[in-house]
Amino acid sequence: MSVCSPETICRVVLDGQPGAAVSTYLRDAHMQRISQTEVLDSDTCPPAEVETSLRDLCRINRWFGGVATTRNLIERVASATGTKTFSLLEVGAGLGEVPRLAARQLAGKGITLDITDLDRVRTHLLRTNRAVVADALALPFPDGSFDLVSCSLFAHHLGPVELSRFAAESLRVSRCAILINDIVRHPLHLALVYAGFPLMRSYVSRVDGLASVRQAYVPKEIRQILLRAAPSLRVEISRHFLFRMGVIAWKGRNC
């Protein structure tokens, strides 16, 4: 399978309708974070578009490293702790596919997950999954309720202050660590989203995909924000396929 070079991708994108907008970002070597409210986060998104966009996200996570990133984070925790069974709270879960696909892949290595989904919007959740409707900044669980608190493509929806609050809440509720699977802000990543428009069936996915990259964090920013929540926190950050990053914030030396 041939892989396009960054120059080829940029040329294809810039020849299209959104070229001027992309070129602005490609020229900016220090792409600034721009906070935006994504359509899927609003209360006015049509139900049919919600469903289609959530299915788009499932495909993106399967094809472009989302599931693999979460799987790798859990494998790292299992290796570091010697533990094979984890209770996991997935925050901003949507359809909850990422941790469940990761769990299927991990089962062959003897690692099992007991998953609970949480989302602020009931219609984003699958009825067949164990799920809770609640605010990620005020998790409705006692201290230490889960081994792991995880999120995928959620952290960038929060501003720095909110993200620090979410980290503090997640550390309170977790016994071992919090796992953050998110994208990295980069001009070329923005170009790749434009190039991927044909793969997205919902206009919401296209609009929100661009907004997500613009308001995503870079590893240095994530580290600083997490340390504001807990200055002594041990934070591991890894880079993954197609501008994904995985973050493990350890609650203590021994889970």
C-alpha positions in Angstrom: 0.0 0.0 0.0 1.5 3.4 -1.0 1.6 6.2 1.5 1.3 9.8 0.5 4.1 12.1 1.6 3.2 15.2 3.6 4.0 17.3 0.5 1.5 15.3 -1.6 -1.2 15.5 1.1 -0.7 19.3 1.4 -0.8 19.8 -2.4 -4.1 17.8 -2.7 -5.7 19.7 0.1 -4.5 23.1 -1.0 -5.8 22.5 -4.6 -9.3 22.0 -3.1 -12.0 24.4 -1.8 -10.6 24.8 1.7 -7.0 25.5 0.5 -6.7 29.1 1.8 -7.8 28.1 5.3 -5.4 25.2 5.4 -2.5 27.2 4.0 -2.8 29.7 6.9 -2.3 26.9 9.4 0.4 25.2 7.4 2.4 28.5 7.4 2.0 28.8 11.2 4.7 26.7 12.8 3.3 27.6 16.2 -0.3 26.8 15.7 -2.3 28.3 18.5 -5.1 26.5 20.3 -8.5 27.9 19.3 -11.4 26.9 21.6 -14.6 26.1 19.8 -17.9 24.5 20.7 -18.3 21.4 18.5 -21.7 20.7 16.9 -21.9 17.2 18.5 -21.6 18.9 22.0 -24.5 21.2 21.4 -28.1 20.5 22.3 -29.3 21.5 18.8 -27.5 18.7 16.7 -30.2 16.7 14.9 -30.6 13.2 16.2 -29.9 11.6 12.8 -26.6 13.6 12.6 -25.7 12.6 16.1 -26.0 8.9 15.2 -24.1 9.3 11.9 -21.3 11.3 13.5 -20.9 8.9 16.3 -20.6 6.1 13.8 -18.0 8.2 11.9 -16.0 8.5 15.1 -16.1 4.7 15.6 -14.6 4.2 12.2 -12.0 6.8 12.7 -11.0 5.2 16.0 -10.8 1.8 14.5 -8.8 2.8 11.4 -6.6 5.6 12.6 -5.1 4.5 15.9 -7.8 5.4 18.5 -8.4 1.8 19.6 -4.7 0.9 19.4 -3.8 3.9 21.6 -6.1 2.9 24.4 -5.1 -0.8 24.1 -1.4 0.3 24.4 -2.1 2.4 27.5 -3.9 -0.5 29.3 -1.1 -2.9 28.3 1.4 -0.5 29.9 -0.6 -0.3 33.1 -0.9 -4.1 33.2 2.8 -4.5 32.6 3.7 -1.9 35.3 1.4 -3.2 37.9 1.3 -7.0 37.2 -2.5 -6.7 37.3 -4.7 -8.4 34.6 -8.2 -7.3 35.6 -9.4 -3.7 35.7 -12.6 -1.9 36.3 -12.7 1.1 33.9 -14.8 4.2 33.7 -14.9 5.6 30.2 -15.8 9.3 30.3 -17.3 11.1 27.3 -17.9 7.6 26.1 -20.4 8.1 23.3 -21.1 4.6 21.9 -18.3 3.2 24.1 -16.6 1.3 21.3 -13.0 2.2 21.9 -12.5 0.5 25.3 -14.7 -2.5 24.3 -12.7 -3.1 21.1 -9.5 -2.7 23.1 -10.8 -5.2 25.6 -11.4 -7.8 22.9 -7.9 -7.4 21.6 -6.5 -7.6 25.2 -8.4 -10.7 26.0 -5.9 -12.8 24.1 -3.2 -11.5 26.6 -5.3 -12.4 29.6 -6.3 -8.8 30.4 -9.9 -8.2 31.2 -11.9 -5.0 31.6 -15.1 -4.3 33.4 -16.3 -1.2 31.6 -18.8 1.5 32.6 -19.6 4.3 30.2 -20.3 7.9 31.2 -21.6 10.8 29.0 -23.5 14.0 29.6 -26.0 13.2 26.8 -28.2 10.1 27.2 -28.7 9.8 23.4 -25.0 9.4 22.9 -24.9 6.2 24.9 -25.8 2.7 23.8 -28.7 1.2 25.9 -27.0 -2.2 25.8 -23.9 -0.9 27.6 -23.7 -0.2 31.4 -23.8 3.5 31.3 -24.3 6.6 33.5 -25.5 10.1 32.4 -23.5 12.6 34.4 -21.1 15.6 34.3 -17.4 14.7 33.7 -16.4 17.5 36.1 -18.5 16.2 38.9 -18.3 12.4 38.7 -21.1 10.8 40.7 -19.0 8.1 42.3 -17.2 7.7 45.7 -13.4 8.0 45.9 -11.6 5.1 44.4 -14.6 3.5 42.7 -12.6 2.3 39.6 -9.1 1.1 38.9 -8.9 3.3 35.8 -10.6 6.4 34.5 -10.2 6.7 30.7 -11.3 9.0 27.9 -10.8 9.0 24.2 -11.1 12.2 22.0 -12.6 14.0 25.0 -9.8 16.0 26.6 -9.6 18.5 23.8 -13.3 19.4 24.4 -12.3 21.0 27.7 -10.5 24.3 28.3 -7.3 24.2 30.5 -9.2 25.0 33.7 -11.9 22.4 32.9 -9.3 19.8 32.0 -7.5 20.3 35.3 -10.8 19.9 37.1 -11.5 16.7 35.1 -8.1 15.4 36.0 -8.6 16.1 39.7 -12.1 14.4 39.6 -10.7 11.4 37.7 -7.8 11.0 40.2 -10.3 11.1 43.0 -12.5 8.3 41.5 -9.6 6.1 40.2 -7.5 3.8 42.3 -4.6 3.4 39.9 -4.4 5.9 37.0 -6.2 8.0 34.5 -5.7 7.3 30.8 -6.1 10.1 28.2 -6.3 9.1 24.5 -6.4 12.3 22.4 -5.2 14.0 19.2 -2.3 16.4 18.9 -2.7 19.9 17.4 -0.6 20.3 14.3 -1.0 22.1 10.9 -0.4 18.9 9.0 -3.1 17.1 11.1 -5.5 19.8 10.0 -4.6 19.1 6.4 -5.2 15.4 7.0 -8.7 16.1 8.3 -9.6 18.0 5.1 -8.2 15.1 3.1 -10.3 12.7 5.0 -13.6 14.4 4.3 -14.8 11.7 1.9 -14.6 9.2 4.7 -17.0 11.1 6.9 -20.7 10.6 6.3 -22.0 13.4 8.4 -21.3 17.1 7.9 -21.0 17.3 11.7 -18.0 15.0 11.6 -16.3 17.3 9.1 -17.0 20.5 11.0 -16.1 19.0 14.3 -13.0 17.3 13.0 -11.5 20.6 12.1 -12.6 22.2 15.4 -11.1 19.2 17.3 -7.6 19.7 15.8 -7.7 23.5 16.3 -8.5 23.1 20.0 -6.4 20.0 20.7 -3.4 20.1 23.0 0.2 19.3 22.5 2.0 16.9 24.9 3.8 19.7 26.8 0.4 21.5 27.4 -1.3 18.3 28.7 1.6 17.7 31.1 1.4 21.2 32.5 -2.4 21.0 33.0 -2.3 17.7 34.7 0.5 18.9 37.1 -1.7 21.8 38.0 -4.3 19.3 39.2 -1.7 17.4 41.2 1.9 18.8 41.3 3.4 15.4 42.4 1.6 13.5 39.7 3.7 11.0 37.6 2.8 11.6 34.0 3.8 9.4 31.0 3.1 10.7 27.5 3.5 8.6 24.3 3.1 9.5 20.7 1.0 7.2 18.4 -0.1 6.7 14.8 -1.5 9.8 13.0 -1.1 12.5 15.6 -2.5 10.5 18.5 -1.0 10.8 22.0 -1.6 8.6 25.0 -1.3 9.9 28.5 -1.0 7.9 31.8 -1.3 9.9 35.0 -0.4 7.5 37.8 -2.2 8.0 41.1 0.5 6.4 43.1 3.6 4.3 42.7 1.7 1.1 43.4 -1.9 0.7 42.3 
